Structure formats: structure tokens, C-alpha cells
Amino acid sequence: MLSIPAAFYFLKTAAANPRRRNFTGTQAGIFLSCFPVFIAYARLLACFFNMNSRLNSSGHVYELMCQVAITLYFTTEALMFIGKKVSVPVIAYGAIAVILISLSSFINLIFSAFWPQLSQFGEPVLYYAIDCALGIFILARIYSVVKAGKMCKEKL
């Protein structure tokens, strides 16, 4: 249910020109920017309450940190859509999220896709593919913020 408005959000932000203010601050932009946050929180809770994984597994810790970083990134990006100037935290959380995605989800995607018997968790391959796609989206957003020169030093 939450993924349909989030898909509109991703398509709209991917098609938006970062130099113009055509989607930021509008009611539709603010409304749609909440859905990736809700999906990230739902995925974080699903990862935390996953009964198929061992509680003390180091891979589980990386996966939880990955979901927390994705949640923080989309929360600060939603703040950016409201109109707050938070580009430095967006870049910082985005970089952390991309690093953790490459450490956790990308490796789990490779293991789950090619060697399912070596997979650490019982989650479908689609979850890891979605996380990798989010990592590519985050990299593109960071690049567009840096290229557009929207760096600011204001705090939250």
C-alpha cells in the first residue's frame, strides 16, 4: 500500500530539475516525501522483529544499521522537502546509507541470488534488490545536490 505513493515520489524526484524549485515545498511534495519514510520505518521494524535470524548475528546488526541509515536519510530528505536547509545532513546520512547498503544488502543480494543455501536470513531477494536500488537513488540525489550547489551550513 505504501509503495504506490512512494513510487510516485521517486519518479517525481528523479524527473525534477534540482536547480529549479518545482517540487520542493509543494503540498504534493511534502505529502509524497512521507511515504519513503514510512516504508523505511516498516522495513526497519520488519528487520528488527525477524524471527528467522539469530539474535547475535553480525550480519543482522549490519542489516539493522543499514535500515537505520536509510530511515535517517529519507527523514532528512523529507525535511528538505518541507523547506528546511539540511543538505549537509542529507549528504552525510546518504553517504553512510550507501556504505552500509554496500556492506549489507549488496552482499546479501549476491549470496541470496546465486547461493541461496548460504543466505544468512530468510528474507526474499527482492528486499535486498530494493535496498540496492535505494542506494543507487541516494547516490543520484547526493550527486544532484552537490552539482546544483545547494550546500548550506545551517543546522537542523
C-alpha positions in Angstrom: 0.0 0.0 0.0 2.7 2.4 0.9 4.8 1.6 -2.1 2.5 3.2 -4.7 2.7 6.8 -3.4 6.4 6.2 -2.8 6.8 5.2 -6.4 5.3 8.5 -7.5 7.7 10.3 -5.1 10.7 8.5 -6.6 9.6 9.2 -10.2 8.8 12.8 -9.4 12.1 13.5 -7.7 14.0 11.7 -10.4 12.4 13.8 -13.1 12.7 17.1 -11.1 15.4 19.7 -12.0 17.4 20.4 -8.9 18.2 23.9 -10.0 14.5 24.9 -10.0 12.1 24.7 -7.2 9.3 22.8 -8.9 8.6 20.0 -6.4 10.1 21.1 -3.1 7.7 22.8 -0.7 4.5 21.9 -2.6 1.8 20.1 -0.8 2.2 17.1 -3.1 5.9 17.0 -2.5 5.5 17.2 1.3 2.8 14.5 1.3 4.7 12.1 -1.0 8.0 12.6 0.8 6.5 11.0 3.9 5.9 7.6 2.2 9.5 6.5 1.8 10.0 7.4 5.5 7.0 5.1 6.4 8.4 2.3 4.2 11.8 2.7 5.8 10.3 2.5 9.3 8.2 -0.5 8.3 11.3 -2.2 6.9 13.3 -1.4 10.0 10.6 -2.9 12.2 10.4 -6.0 10.0 14.1 -6.4 10.1 14.2 -6.0 13.9 11.4 -8.4 14.6 12.6 -11.0 12.1 12.3 -14.4 13.7 14.3 -16.3 11.0 17.6 -14.8 12.0 19.8 -15.4 15.0 19.7 -12.6 17.6 23.5 -12.2 17.9 24.3 -12.5 14.2 26.8 -9.8 13.0 25.0 -9.7 9.6 21.8 -8.9 11.3 23.5 -5.9 13.0 24.7 -4.6 9.7 21.3 -5.0 8.2 19.7 -3.1 11.1 22.3 -0.3 10.8 21.6 -0.2 7.0 17.9 0.2 7.6 18.5 2.9 10.3 20.7 4.8 7.9 18.1 4.6 5.1 15.5 5.8 7.6 17.6 8.8 8.6 18.4 9.7 5.0 14.7 9.7 4.0 13.7 11.6 7.1 16.2 14.4 6.4 15.2 14.4 2.8 11.6 14.9 3.9 12.7 17.8 6.0 14.4 19.2 2.9 11.0 19.0 1.1 9.3 20.9 3.9 11.7 23.7 3.2 14.5 23.3 5.8 18.0 23.7 4.6 19.5 20.4 5.6 21.7 19.5 2.7 24.8 18.7 4.7 23.0 16.1 6.9 21.3 14.7 3.8 24.7 14.2 2.2 26.2 12.7 5.4 23.3 10.3 6.0 23.2 9.4 2.3 26.9 8.5 2.3 26.5 6.4 5.5 23.5 4.7 4.0 25.3 3.9 0.7 28.3 2.5 2.6 26.1 0.3 4.8 24.0 -0.8 1.8 27.2 -1.9 0.1 28.3 -3.8 3.2 25.0 -5.4 4.0 22.3 -5.6 1.3 24.6 -5.8 -1.8 26.5 -8.8 -0.3 23.3 -10.5 0.9 21.8 -9.9 -2.6 24.7 -11.7 -4.2 24.6 -14.6 -1.7 20.8 -14.9 -1.9 20.7 -14.8 -5.7 23.5 -17.1 -6.5 23.9 -19.3 -3.4 20.6 -19.5 -1.6 21.9 -22.1 0.8 24.5 -19.6 2.1 22.0 -16.9 2.8 22.0 -15.7 6.4 18.4 -14.7 6.7 15.1 -15.9 5.4 14.2 -12.7 3.6 13.4 -12.7 -0.1 15.9 -11.5 -2.6 13.6 -8.7 -3.5 14.3 -6.8 -0.2 18.0 -6.8 -0.9 17.4 -5.7 -4.5 15.2 -2.8 -3.3 17.8 -1.7 -0.8 20.4 -1.7 -3.6 18.1 0.3 -5.8 17.6 2.8 -2.9 21.4 3.0 -2.7 21.6 4.0 -6.4 18.8 6.5 -5.8 20.6 8.0 -2.8 23.8 8.3 -4.8 22.0 10.1 -7.6 20.3 12.5 -5.1 23.6 13.3 -3.4 25.2 14.0 -6.8 22.4 16.3 -7.8 22.6 18.2 -4.5 26.3 18.7 -4.8 26.2 19.5 -8.5 23.4 22.1 -8.0 25.5 23.8 -5.3 22.8 23.6 -2.7 25.3 23.2 0.1 24.4 25.1 3.2 25.7 25.1 6.8 22.5 25.5 8.7 21.8 23.0 11.4 18.6 21.1 12.0 
